[in-house]
Amino acid sequence: MRPSGDRRHSSAPPPKNRHVAPSTHPAPRNVKEGVRSDAPTAGVGFGNLLKSSPSGPVDSVLAAVVIALIGFGVVMVYSASAIEATVRHHDAQFFLKRQAIYALAAMFTMWLASRFDYRKLRPFTYPILATVTLLLGLTVTGLGHRAGNAYRWIALGPIHIQPAEMAKLGIVLWLAYSLSKKAEKIKSFAVGFLPHLIVVGVLILLLLKQPDFGSAVVLLFLTFTLLFVAGARIPYIAAFTALLGMGAAALVMFSDYRLKRWLAFTDMDNHRQDLAYQPFQSVMSFGSGGWSGLGLGKGLQVLYLPEAHTDFISAIIGEELGFIGILGLCGAYLIIVSRGVKVALEAADDYGSFLAFGIATLFGVQALVNLAVAMAILPTKGLTLPFLSYGGSSLLVNAAGIGVILSVSRPRTNEVSPAVRAQAKTSEGAPSASAVVATAAEEGTSS
């Protein structure tokens, strides 16, 4: 049963679920007094997860926007990569073909994840966390594939896996699972705050070793945001934010590479031919696009901007579709985040609420940082633009995340909100919680 209002910083009302009239039928044998209908069952395996069937429609607005973004991303990847693909692979459609396959796989992944009952993900939380930690460890132990100055990939033949993308979703799954079990213990430093910081800290150290400073910052932001929403004490969050800020400054000051990148960022005019070449060309792309852009496929900065189809694809969108195109892109991400938050507020349990809010926050932060880097508002971070940048790891993981939100958004006829269960149990003359749950289950199976 969800604790009362002091549980979270949010003042949102509880989800509005219908009241279920008491039934004269006896409760099923597997329904016990006080047992939540969404409690995890023992022995849940992957086969049982696949058998989970939906009971209602998903958030169609969220699904439509994401599918549109994925399709738009395929078009923009082709526009941004055709010349490079011709030079490097003698096939203008080289990246287009791969991205189209990734897009189809991503939409299937999103659909499949939306069909799962998200509550049955609980038993897989620690295996997922252990897997992403192991994969991150492999990238820094000599088995990682080097690209540029970083070891961020694991090469399996022609397939390159980026564990950092999996780590972002994996940490949201773990935080949602852990925070939903803490209740009022979340206010304790030793129980509710420090353990989460230690686990996330291990992943961050592995990311910094690659190095992947951008993903490390995203994980920290996700952790503190979810801790805040869960009800952790603000002084703890503020103190550690200040300490980590000083630590980040020290990492920059005592690393020649990072310090040079920072100095180049603050003085791009004098470094536009070396360390600031990429952000400078990106800013030029936005400037040449104007209000309405040069037209799809007519951008010229693809000749100068390195890796235009990956981290800096937003610059090509700005050049070819102009300010209007960027405004529409920001609107799409705003819809994704707002619908995710809406799903979180209406979720039937804390676990689903933390899942939806954490994943929505992940997309919002990553899109914001990517656009800020492309516009030279922030230093280069190496973060992809969700659903648009070229690459299978990012696209598939992001699609799985959206699928989880869609699963949380799906109403289930055998589901009764914690508020209704509490009222049914405490109100004078009202049926017991088990009777309410049993009646709802019977109505769900008969409908």
C-alpha positions, 0 to 999 in steps of 0.5 A: 500500500502506497504511503501517504502524502509525505512519501514524495515531494510531488503533490500529485493526486493518487491515480483515479481508479474505479471503485469495485463493488463487493462481490458475494463470490468467494475469493480465489485461493491464491488471493490472501488477506492484505496481499497486493495484486501487483506483488511479485510472484515467486519463480517468475521466469522469462517464459512467464514474462512472455505469457503476460497479456495486456488488458487495455490500450497503451498511451497512443500519443506517446507511441505515435510520436516515438514511431514518427521520430524513429522514421524521421531519424532514418530519413535524416541519417540518410541525408547526413551520411550519404556522402560519407557512406559513398566515400568510405563504403562506395554505397550511398545507402550503407548507413541508411540500410543499417538504420532501417533495420535498426528502426524495424527492430526497435519498433518490434522491441517497443511493441514487445516490451509494451506487451509485458507486464512491467511488474514481472520485470522485478526478478530480472533487476539484479541480473540486468544490473550485473550484466551491464556492469560486466559489459562496462567492465569488459570495455576497460579491460582490454576487450573494448573496441577503440573509436577515437580516444575512447573504449566505449564499444564491444565488437562482436564481428560486424556488430558493435555494442555500446554498454553505456546505453544499456547501463542508463536503462539498467540503472533506472530499472534498478533504482525503480525497484530499490526505491519502491521497496524503501518506503519511509526508509528512503529518508535514512542516509545509511539505508535510503541514500548511500547504497544507491550512491555506491551502486551508481558510483561503481558504474560511473567509475567504469564510464569515466575509465572509458572515458565517457564523461557525458554518460556518467553525468546522465547517470548522476542526474538520473539518480539524484532526480529519482532520489528526490522524487522518492522522498530522499532528504534534500540536504543529502542531495544538495551536499553530494551534488556540491561535492561531485561538482567539485570532483568534476572540476578537479577531473577537468583541471588535472586531466590535460585532455579534458582541460584542453577541451574545456579551454577550446570550448571557451575560445572556439574562434582560436581553436576552430581548426583543431579541438573546437573544429566539430562544435564550430562546424555544428554552430555553422550548420545551425546558422546556415539553416536560418528559419526554414532551412536549405531543404531536405538533403541540401545541406552543405555542412555534411562535407565538413562536420565529422560524424554528422549522422551520429552525435551531431545529427541535430546540426544537420536537422537545423541546417536542412529544416531550419529553426522550425525543424528544431522547434518541432523536434523539441516539441516532440521530445517535450511530448515524450517527457510530458506523457511519460510524467503523466503515466508516472503520476497515474501509475498503480504502484510506486514501481511503475511510477518510478519506472515511467518517471526515470525513463522519461527523465532519461530521454529529456536529459539526453535530448537536452544535452545533445542539443546543447552540445550541438549548439556549443552551449555545453562542451562535447559529451558524445551523447546520442540524440534519442531515436534519431542518431545512427546506431543500433544500441541506442535505438534498441535500448531507447525503444525498450524504455518506451515499451516499458512506459507503454506497459505502465500506461496500459490499464489492467482490469484486474488492477485496483489502486492502492488508494482503493484498497486502503479505503476498502480495508479501513472504511466502516462496513467496507469489504476487505482488501482481499474481497476487492482484489478478488472481485476485480480479478473476477470482473477482469477475467469475465470481460 
